[in-house]
Amino acid sequence: MEKRDYYEVLGVPRGADEATLKSAYRKLAHQYHPDKNQGDGAAEEKFKELTEAYAVLSDPAKRSRYDQLGFAGGSGSADDPFGFGRGGASINDIFGEIFGEMFGGGAAAGRRARPRARGNDFRYHLELTLEEAAFGVEKQLDIPKARRCEPCGGSGAKPGTSPRTCPTCGGTGELRLTQGFFSIARTCHHCQGAGRVVVDKCQACAGTGAVREVTRVSVKIPPGVDTGTRVRSSGDGEPAPGPGGQPGDLYVVIQVKEHPIFQRQGAEIVCEVPVSFVQAALGGTIDVPTLDGPVKHKLPAGTQTGATFKLRGKGVPVLQGSGRGDHHVVVVVETPTHLTREQKALLEKFEELSGGETHPRSRTFLEKAADLFSDSKRKR
């Protein structure tokens, strides 16, 4: 069959740069890949033709000879002038190079050493008081996790025996499936990628290589954490399933308890402080509770309910930052209840002596209400 021009195969101009070539090949290879066109011989041939064209045009030396002499510039047969099928780049190599990040590295990745297995990560939910979350704390946590079995040294094999090479994958830990011109490596189902299988299992660990026990772990919680914060304790997760692997990590997820007095808003603290109407009217010094303990604060005369004042730097430390938030105090004037006869008489006398200057907000409100009623009557 007469071969088509490589530039025509990829649909690019003769002066196309490397990025254009790669982009064109990537798009067409996706379209004609054998896995997407199973049983379609024409698509398989098209895929082979695309990869052959890219293999030549992406190689500067081969491309130069092809541009000058066409297919005569190759040293192979008429059907394979550039030695694509014998000693040149294979379809798997080319496809793995372009799509390696999507298909696990392709053929090239298969030649690299497999990374050691890593242990599983653990998640631990830890409840803290607001004070512990604000200022940090060190907690001792009892974590149920596996440790290496001592009798078998973590191999899982009965003492005196050793794991054997997996007969299914020959010790590689993977099975390679080939379809047409494409090869896929999958983890061996027999040995789970370990390359070895245990025939005579260790009785202490039932062949797993690990035994369960409760391990006490010390974790430092930094100042300023809040509900949902994750604190990582490196290496305190599940041990690696095999020799040479790294243990997993422990992730401590924080849950902060509700506080009976304080409300937290990020690094800010809000606190309602009740005062008597005498204190509010005359003013004076009151004790304000904070995370650092009680603080004296001077209350001005005539303070109304809802009045807010700020204590700077008395809030929560900023997580992984500097400084602290502020402490916001909301005044609530408390109305007295369960009055005695004498107290009621004194209050009634106080009300007789009170004038507009004593209750300015009430006077203003009544004046506005009267104006509103007058306007309503005039409109009728």
C-alpha positions in Angstrom: 0.0 0.0 0.0 1.3 3.4 -0.9 2.4 5.4 2.1 0.9 8.9 2.7 3.0 12.0 3.4 3.7 12.2 7.1 2.7 15.8 7.3 -0.6 15.0 5.6 -1.1 12.1 8.1 -0.8 14.4 11.1 -2.6 17.3 9.3 0.1 19.8 10.0 2.1 22.1 7.6 5.7 21.2 6.7 7.1 24.0 8.9 5.2 22.8 12.0 7.2 23.1 15.3 7.5 20.4 17.9 4.5 21.7 20.0 2.3 21.6 17.0 3.4 18.1 16.1 2.7 16.8 19.6 -0.7 18.5 19.8 -1.8 17.1 16.5 -0.6 13.6 17.4 -2.2 13.7 20.8 -5.6 14.7 19.3 -5.6 12.1 16.6 -4.2 9.3 18.7 -7.0 9.7 21.2 -9.5 9.5 18.3 -8.0 6.3 16.7 -6.7 4.5 19.7 -7.5 0.8 19.5 -9.1 0.7 22.9 -11.7 3.2 21.7 -12.2 1.3 18.4 -12.2 -2.3 19.3 -12.6 -4.6 16.3 -12.0 -1.7 13.9 -9.0 -2.8 11.8 -9.0 0.5 9.8 -8.7 2.6 13.0 -5.9 0.3 14.2 -3.9 0.9 11.0 -4.6 4.6 11.2 -3.3 4.7 14.8 -0.1 2.9 13.6 0.3 5.3 10.7 -0.1 8.3 13.0 2.5 7.0 15.5 4.9 6.2 12.7 4.6 9.7 11.3 5.1 11.3 14.7 8.1 9.1 15.4 9.9 10.4 12.3 8.9 14.0 12.4 9.6 14.4 16.1 13.2 13.2 15.5 15.3 16.1 14.1 17.7 13.8 12.1 14.9 11.6 10.6 12.8 14.7 9.8 15.7 16.4 8.0 16.3 13.3 5.8 12.5 12.9 5.2 12.2 16.6 4.2 15.1 16.3 1.7 14.5 12.8 0.3 11.1 11.7 1.3 10.7 8.0 2.1 13.9 7.4 0.2 15.7 9.0 3.0 15.1 6.0 5.2 17.3 3.0 5.5 14.6 0.3 6.0 12.2 -1.4 3.6 9.7 0.3 1.4 6.9 -0.5 3.9 9.1 0.6 6.9 11.7 3.1 5.5 12.7 4.5 8.8 13.1 1.3 10.8 10.0 2.0 12.9 9.2 -1.7 13.3 12.8 -2.9 13.9 14.9 -1.1 16.5 13.2 2.3 16.2 10.8 3.7 18.7 7.8 1.5 19.3 4.2 2.5 19.3 4.1 1.9 23.1 7.2 4.0 23.6 5.9 6.9 21.6 2.4 6.7 23.1 3.8 6.3 26.6 6.0 9.4 26.1 3.1 11.6 25.0 0.4 10.2 27.3 2.5 8.9 30.2 0.9 11.1 32.8 -2.6 9.8 31.8 -1.8 6.1 31.5 0.6 5.6 34.3 3.8 6.4 32.4 3.4 4.0 29.4 6.2 1.6 28.5 8.9 3.8 29.9 7.3 3.8 33.3 7.2 0.0 33.3 10.9 -0.1 33.2 11.3 2.1 36.2 11.4 0.6 39.6 8.1 0.4 41.4 7.9 2.7 44.4 7.8 1.0 47.8 4.3 0.6 49.2 3.3 3.3 51.7 1.2 2.7 54.8 -2.4 4.0 55.1 -3.1 7.4 56.6 -5.2 7.5 59.8 -7.9 10.0 60.8 -8.6 10.9 64.4 -11.4 13.2 65.6 -10.3 15.2 68.6 -12.6 17.4 70.8 -11.0 20.4 72.4 -12.2 23.2 74.7 -12.1 26.7 73.4 -9.1 27.5 75.6 -7.2 24.5 74.3 -7.9 25.4 70.7 -6.9 29.0 71.3 -3.6 28.5 73.1 -2.6 25.1 71.8 -2.1 21.9 73.7 -0.2 18.6 73.6 -2.5 15.5 73.6 -1.7 11.9 74.2 -3.8 9.8 71.8 -4.3 6.1 71.9 -4.3 4.9 68.2 -5.2 1.3 67.3 -2.8 0.5 64.5 -0.6 -2.3 63.1 3.0 -2.9 63.9 5.4 -5.3 62.2 5.1 -8.9 63.3 8.2 -9.9 65.2 8.1 -13.7 64.7 8.1 -13.4 60.9 9.9 -10.0 60.7 7.0 -8.6 58.7 7.2 -11.1 55.9 4.0 -12.9 56.8 5.7 -16.2 56.3 6.0 -18.9 58.9 9.3 -18.6 60.8 11.9 -20.6 59.0 10.3 -20.1 55.6 10.2 -17.3 53.1 7.7 -15.8 50.7 7.9 -17.3 47.2 8.0 -15.6 43.8 4.5 -15.0 42.5 3.8 -17.6 39.8 1.3 -15.4 38.1 3.5 -12.4 37.4 6.9 -14.0 37.8 7.8 -11.5 40.6 7.2 -8.3 38.6 4.1 -7.4 40.5 2.2 -6.6 37.4 0.5 -8.2 34.4 0.9 -6.7 31.0 -2.1 -6.9 28.6 -1.6 -6.3 24.9 -4.3 -5.4 22.5 -3.3 -4.6 19.0 -0.4 -2.1 19.2 -1.1 -1.0 22.7 0.1 -2.5 26.0 -1.3 -1.9 29.5 0.3 -2.9 32.8 -2.0 -3.8 35.6 -1.3 -4.8 39.2 -1.1 -8.5 39.7 -4.2 -9.7 41.4 -2.5 -12.7 42.9 0.3 -10.9 44.9 -1.4 -7.4 44.9 1.8 -6.0 43.3 4.2 -7.4 45.8 5.8 -9.9 43.4 5.8 -12.5 46.2 3.2 -14.7 47.8 3.1 -16.3 51.2 2.5 -20.1 51.1 3.2 -21.1 54.8 1.6 -18.3 56.8 2.9 -17.0 60.2 0.5 -18.0 62.9 1.1 -14.8 64.9 -0.1 -12.5 62.2 -2.1 -14.9 59.9 0.3 -14.1 57.0 -0.4 -10.3 57.1 3.1 -9.4 58.4 1.5 -7.1 61.1 -0.3 -7.4 64.4 -2.8 -4.9 65.9 -2.1 -3.0 69.0 -2.9 0.3 70.7 -0.1 2.8 70.3 0.1 6.0 72.3 1.0 9.0 70.2 1.9 12.5 71.4 0.4 15.2 69.1 1.1 18.9 69.5 -2.0 21.1 68.6 -0.9 24.6 67.5 -2.6 27.7 68.9 -5.5 29.1 66.9 -7.1 25.8 65.6 -10.8 25.7 65.0 -13.4 23.2 64.1 -12.4 21.4 60.9 -8.7 22.1 61.2 -6.5 19.1 60.3 -3.2 18.6 62.1 -0.8 16.2 60.5 1.5 14.0 62.5 4.0 12.6 60.0 4.7 8.9 60.2 2.2 8.1 62.9 -0.2 6.3 60.5 -0.3 2.7 59.4 3.1 1.1 59.0 4.2 0.2 55.4 2.9 -3.3 54.3 6.3 -4.4 53.2 10.0 -3.8 53.9 11.4 -0.4 52.8 8.1 1.4 52.6 7.2 4.6 54.4 4.5 4.7 57.1 1.3 6.7 56.6 0.5 9.9 58.4 -2.0 10.6 61.2 -4.5 13.4 60.6 -6.1 14.8 63.7 -9.4 16.6 62.8 -10.4 19.2 65.4 -13.8 19.7 66.9 -14.1 22.7 69.3 -16.7 22.4 72.1 -19.3 25.2 72.6 -18.2 27.6 75.4 -20.8 28.6 78.0 -19.9 32.3 77.8 -17.8 33.1 74.7 -18.8 33.0 71.1 -15.9 32.6 68.6 -15.9 34.3 65.2 -12.5 33.3 63.6 -9.9 35.0 65.8 -12.5 37.2 67.4 -14.3 36.5 70.7 -17.8 37.9 71.5 -19.1 38.0 75.0 -22.4 39.3 76.5 -21.9 40.9 80.0 -25.0 41.6 82.1 -25.0 44.7 84.3 -27.6 46.1 86.6 -29.5 49.2 85.6 -27.9 51.1 88.5 -24.4 50.2 87.1 -25.5 51.2 83.6 -27.0 54.5 84.9 -24.2 55.5 87.2 -21.2 53.9 85.5 -18.4 52.2 87.3 -15.8 49.4 87.0 -17.0 45.9 86.0 -15.2 42.6 85.7 -15.1 41.3 82.1 -14.2 37.6 81.6 -11.7 36.9 78.8 -9.6 33.9 77.7 -6.8 35.2 79.9 -8.9 35.6 82.9 -11.0 38.6 84.3 -10.1 42.1 83.2 -11.3 45.4 84.8 -13.1 47.7 82.6 -14.6 51.2 83.3 -18.3 51.4 82.3 -19.4 55.0 81.4 -22.5 56.4 83.0 -25.7 56.0 80.9 -24.6 52.8 79.1 -27.4 51.3 77.2 -28.2 47.7 76.3 -26.3 46.7 73.1 -23.4 49.0 73.7 -20.2 47.3 72.6 -16.6 47.9 73.6 -13.4 46.2 72.4 -10.5 44.7 74.3 -7.7 44.6 71.8 -5.5 41.5 71.5 -7.6 39.5 73.9 -9.1 37.2 71.3 -7.7 34.0 69.8 -4.2 33.7 68.4 -4.0 33.7 64.6 -3.3 30.1 63.4 0.1 30.0 61.8 0.3 33.7 62.0 1.2 36.5 64.4 -0.9 38.4 66.9 -4.4 37.8 68.3 -7.9 38.8 67.5 -9.9 41.1 69.8 -12.4 40.5 72.5 -15.8 42.2 71.9 -18.0 42.9 75.0 -21.7 43.4 74.4 -23.5 45.1 77.4 -26.9 43.8 78.4 -28.7 45.9 81.0 -30.6 43.6 83.3 -34.1 44.5 84.5 -34.6 43.6 88.2 -37.2 41.0 89.1 -38.8 39.7 92.3 -38.8 43.2 93.9 -39.8 43.8 97.5 -42.4 46.3 98.5 -39.7 48.8 99.6 -37.8 48.4 96.3 -41.0 49.0 94.3 -41.7 52.1 96.3 -38.2 53.5 95.7 -38.6 52.8 92.0 -42.0 54.5 91.8 -40.5 57.5 93.6 -37.6 57.5 91.1 -40.1 57.4 88.2 -41.9 60.5 89.7 -38.6 62.4 89.9 -37.5 61.3 86.4 -37.9 63.8 83.5 -37.1 63.9 79.9 -33.4 64.4 80.6 -33.3 61.1 82.4 -34.8 59.1 79.6 -33.8 61.0 76.4 -34.5 58.0 74.1 -38.0 57.5 75.4 -38.8 61.2 75.0 -37.6 61.2 71.4 -39.5 58.0 70.6 -42.7 59.4 72.1 -42.3 62.7 70.1 -41.8 60.7 66.9 -44.8 58.5 67.6 -47.0 61.6 68.3 -46.0 63.2 65.1 -46.8 60.0 63.2 -50.3 59.8 64.7 -50.9 63.5 63.9 -49.9 63.0 60.3 -52.2 60.0 60.0 -55.2 62.0 61.4 -54.6 64.9 59.0 -54.5 62.5 56.0 -57.9 61.2 57.0 
